[in-house]
Amino acid sequence: MSSAPSISECKEVGGLVHLLDRLRLSRCPPVARLIRGTLLRSAGSSPAALAAALRRYQRLLLHARDALYAGQRFDRAELRRFSAELGDQLVWWELYPDSGAEAEIELGDLEMVGGLIAKAESAAAEPDPKVEQLRSFLKDGKPTLVFTTSRDTVRHLRKQLSDFRIAWCTGDLAGVGATRAPRQSVLAWFRQATNLDYAPQHLVVTDVAAEGLDLQRAARVVHYDLPWTPMRLEQREGRSVRRGSHNLQVEVIRFRPPELLEKRLKAEAILARKVRLPGVAGLGPEGRMVWRWRAELASEFAGCRARRGVAWVPDSSEGLLAGFGLYRRDTSAPVAAALLWMGPDRCWTEAPEIIQAQLRRAAAAPQSAIPAWPRAREWLPPLAQPIRERLMTARGWKWIAPTPTPAARQLSIRLQRSIADASRRHQPARLASLERALAFLSDGHTAGEERLIELMADRPESQMFEMIQKVLRTANQWGEVEARLTGLIVFGPAQVA
């Protein structure tokens, strides 16, 4: 279940976002995106979280100014501290180029940050429309886990919902309302049912504070703000949706961000895209059709006798189930295999569900003594098209990077010098070999070939020449790929055309 933001929440957050737009942030685009994203996500969580993020940004600006006055470079480690609980987004931080500038953030923002902090703190002291929406859910007394990414939002909620005696936990700190309590005692109230009158009904936690916990008493999970990854969402819900839960059903509520904030951050869109990524890579139940369906198919028909050749299946409509492989010359094992279905319109598909259905029909059909090869001949011309496309892909360079690496360019310069030397010395055999090597370097390369080129770039010429000959022999094999039919199953009426 999702909870749409109220009109007043959209108006309040929109006002804060427009104020944030006045900040110049940084001359380095990745740094600017990091700071802007941190501030916007904080604004979507709570005014208290935004005020805390702005205070961190103010400290960041002061640090950059001090570094500038001292003649030192800006310490990018301060950006990690600024991002605080949004550190999941810094996984690839080391790949961002260091511009080498004296300061990567705009010191002019210091003039307006103080005013923005005051506005955010003022908003945090007023009734919060987003909190009121949460209050409407909590009034029914159903034990609820409320998850947020910000410790400051936890403090904000416990203040705004003081009449509910909210239990809370942020790392090692925990309590009920304004009173501190041992962490284990607070969490124990949400592991087992209790009849104690003073036991709190609702628990507000950060993602880190709840890792590895079984809070099976909870009957509702609220995503007060959204994390960066679907795994975090699953972990949140998994705190209560576990074996031994005291509730047959656990209600899950996701607070949607205001439309303006979603347009800027695309938090929901990114989560939806990340959910699909494992399936695209062939992982999880959704990825079965990427890798595992062939193995399942082989297991299903393991008891059937298989042989190469052509078979005919009597059917009211025409069709062809064709298998072929791509082979290097003088090899018996294919480098690639394909199985496709071609319908009466001579259009072909490799959709697993269609292939499986046709194979099952063929396996269930009775054996026929009618020769199938005459029927198969008419399918060969249209079958040539998908085979030709596969051969072009294998022989061409569509599957490798076409841009030479720095090592390839360096090696090309060395080869050109060697070519000039071989030409002066009138060494035609060496010259022809070097020219083939130079032509190879001008094409794209596989990851393995790129690694070999890196190794060759600094080797003495004799070793370099020997290594490149080995690479050429391997690369040339891809120009000798051929297609071989492995089996044809023809579907059609009994009458021979």
Residue pairs with C-beta under 8 A, 6 or more apart in sequence:
1 251
1 252
1 253
1 254
2 253
2 254
2 255
2 256
3 133
3 137
3 253
3 254
3 255
3 256
4 256
5 13
5 130
5 133
5 255
5 256
5 257
5 258
5 259
6 129
6 130
6 132
6 133
8 129
9 129
9 130
9 133
9 258
10 258
10 259
10 260
12 47
12 123
12 129
13 43
13 44
13 257
13 258
13 260
13 261
14 258
14 260
16 43
16 47
16 50
16 119
16 120
16 123
17 40
17 43
17 260
17 261
17 264
19 116
19 119
20 36
20 39
20 40
20 43
20 116
22 112
23 35
23 36
23 39
23 106
23 109
23 112
23 113
23 116
24 106
24 108
24 109
25 31
25 32
25 35
25 36
25 105
25 106
25 109
26 32
26 35
26 104
26 105
26 106
27 99
27 101
27 104
27 106
28 99
28 101
28 104
30 96
30 97
31 79
31 96
31 104
31 105
34 79
34 83
34 89
34 90
35 57
35 60
35 79
35 82
35 105
36 264
37 86
37 89
37 265
38 53
38 82
38 83
38 84
38 86
39 50
39 53
39 54
39 57
40 261
40 264
40 265
41 86
41 149
41 225
41 265
41 267
42 49
42 50
42 52
42 53
42 150
42 152
43 49
43 50
43 261
44 225
44 257
44 258
44 261
44 265
44 267
45 148
45 149
45 150
45 152
45 153
45 224
45 225
46 124
46 128
46 130
46 131
46 148
46 150
46 152
46 153
46 156
46 157
47 120
47 121
47 123
47 124
47 128
47 156
48 120
48 124
48 152
48 153
48 155
48 156
49 150
49 152
49 153
49 156
50 120
50 123
51 117
51 120
51 121
51 124
51 152
52 150
52 152
53 82
53 84
54 113
54 116
54 117
54 120
55 117
56 81
56 82
56 84
57 82
57 109
57 113
58 110
58 113
58 114
58 117
59 78
59 82
60 78
60 79
60 82
60 105
61 105
61 107
61 109
61 110
61 113
62 110
63 74
63 75
63 78
64 74
64 78
64 103
64 104
64 105
64 107
65 103
65 107
65 110
67 73
67 74
67 75
67 102
67 103
68 74
68 102
68 103
68 107
73 100
73 102
74 101
74 102
74 103
74 104
74 105
76 98
76 104
80 87
80 90
80 93
83 89
83 90
85 149
85 150
85 151
85 206
85 208
86 149
86 228
88 227
88 228
88 229
88 232
89 228
124 156
127 160
128 156
128 160
130 224
130 255
131 156
131 157
131 160
131 161
133 255
134 146
134 157
134 161
134 222
134 224
134 255
135 161
135 164
137 144
137 220
137 222
137 253
138 144
138 161
138 164
138 201
138 202
141 201
142 201
142 219
142 220
142 251
143 190
143 201
143 202
143 217
143 218
143 219
143 220
144 201
144 202
144 203
144 218
144 219
144 220
144 221
144 222
145 190
145 202
145 203
145 205
145 210
145 215
145 218
145 220
145 221
145 222
145 236
145 239
145 240
146 157
146 202
146 203
146 204
146 205
146 222
146 224
147 205
147 206
147 207
147 210
147 221
147 222
147 223
147 224
147 236
148 154
148 157
148 204
148 205
148 206
148 224
148 225
149 206
149 207
149 225
149 226
149 227
150 206
150 225
151 170
151 171
151 206
153 224
153 225
154 168
154 169
154 170
154 204
154 205
154 206
155 168
157 166
157 168
157 204
157 224
158 166
158 168
158 175
158 177
158 178
158 204
161 202
162 177
162 178
164 200
164 201
164 202
165 176
165 177
165 200
166 176
166 177
166 200
166 202
166 203
166 204
167 174
167 175
167 176
167 186
167 189
167 190
167 200
167 202
167 203
167 204
168 174
168 175
168 176
168 186
168 203
168 204
168 205
169 183
169 186
169 187
169 203
169 204
169 205
169 206
169 209
169 210
170 205
170 206
170 209
171 206
171 208
171 209
172 183
173 180
173 183
174 180
174 181
174 182
174 183
174 185
174 186
174 187
174 209
175 181
175 186
176 186
176 200
186 200
186 203
187 203
187 213
187 215
189 196
189 199
189 200
189 203
189 217
190 203
190 215
190 216
190 217
190 218
191 214
191 215
191 216
191 217
192 216
192 217
192 246
193 217
193 246
194 217
203 215
203 218
204 224
207 227
207 232
207 235
207 236
210 235
210 236
210 239
211 235
213 239
214 239
214 242
214 244
215 239
215 240
216 240
216 242
216 244
216 245
216 246
217 240
217 246
218 239
218 240
218 247
218 250
219 240
219 246
219 247
219 250
219 251
220 250
220 251
220 252
220 253
221 236
221 237
221 239
221 240
221 241
221 250
221 251
221 252
221 253
222 253
222 255
223 233
223 236
223 252
223 253
223 254
223 255
224 255
225 255
225 257
226 233
226 254
226 255
226 257
226 267
226 268
226 271
227 233
227 236
228 270
229 271
229 274
230 271
230 274
230 275
233 271
237 250
237 252
240 247
240 250
241 250
256 262
256 268
257 265
257 267
257 268
261 267
262 268
262 269
276 286
278 284
278 286
278 287
279 285
279 286
279 287
279 290
280 287
280 290
281 287
281 290
282 288
282 290
282 291
282 292
288 296
289 352
289 353
293 352
293 356
297 355
297 356
297 359
301 359
301 363
304 363
308 486
308 487
309 487
309 488
310 372
310 373
310 376
310 487
310 488
310 489
310 490
311 362
311 368
311 372
311 487
311 488
311 489
311 490
312 368
312 370
312 371
312 372
312 375
312 489
312 490
312 491
312 492
313 361
313 362
313 365
313 368
313 489
313 490
313 491
313 492
314 365
314 368
314 492
314 493
314 494
315 361
315 365
315 491
315 492
315 493
316 493
317 343
317 344
317 491
317 492
318 343
318 344
318 491
318 492
318 493
319 341
319 342
319 343
319 344
319 358
319 490
319 491
319 492
320 341
320 342
320 376
320 379
320 383
320 488
320 489
320 490
320 491
321 339
321 340
321 341
321 355
321 358
321 359
321 362
321 488
321 489
321 491
322 339
322 340
322 341
322 342
322 379
322 383
322 485
322 487
322 488
322 489
323 337
323 338
323 339
323 485
323 486
323 487
323 488
324 337
324 338
324 387
324 390
324 483
324 484
324 485
324 486
325 334
325 335
325 336
325 337
325 338
325 483
325 484
325 486
326 334
326 335
326 336
326 337
326 338
326 390
326 391
326 394
326 481
326 482
326 483
327 333
327 334
327 335
327 481
327 482
327 483
327 484
328 335
328 477
328 478
328 480
328 481
329 477
329 480
329 481
329 482
334 484
335 394
335 481
336 390
336 394
337 486
338 350
338 386
338 390
339 350
339 355
340 348
340 349
340 350
340 355
340 386
341 348
341 349
341 350
341 351
341 354
341 355
341 358
342 348
342 379
342 382
342 383
343 349
346 382
348 382
348 383
348 385
348 386
358 489
358 491
361 491
362 489
362 491
370 494
370 496
372 488
372 490
374 496
375 490
375 492
375 496
375 497
376 488
376 490
378 497
379 488
379 490
387 483
390 483
391 481
391 482
391 483
392 398
393 399
394 478
394 481
395 478
395 479
395 481
397 443
397 444
400 443
400 444
400 445
400 446
401 444
401 445
401 450
402 443
402 444
403 444
404 412
404 441
404 442
404 445
405 445
405 450
405 453
405 454
407 450
407 453
407 454
407 456
407 457
408 441
408 445
408 450
408 453
410 457
411 441
411 453
411 456
411 457
411 464
412 438
412 441
412 442
414 457
414 461
414 464
415 434
415 437
415 438
415 441
416 438
418 434
418 461
418 465
419 431
419 434
419 435
419 438
422 430
422 431
422 434
423 431
433 465
433 469
436 472
437 468
437 469
437 472
440 468
440 471
440 472
440 475
441 453
445 453
449 471
449 475
452 467
452 471
453 471
455 467
456 463
456 464
456 467
456 468
457 464
459 467
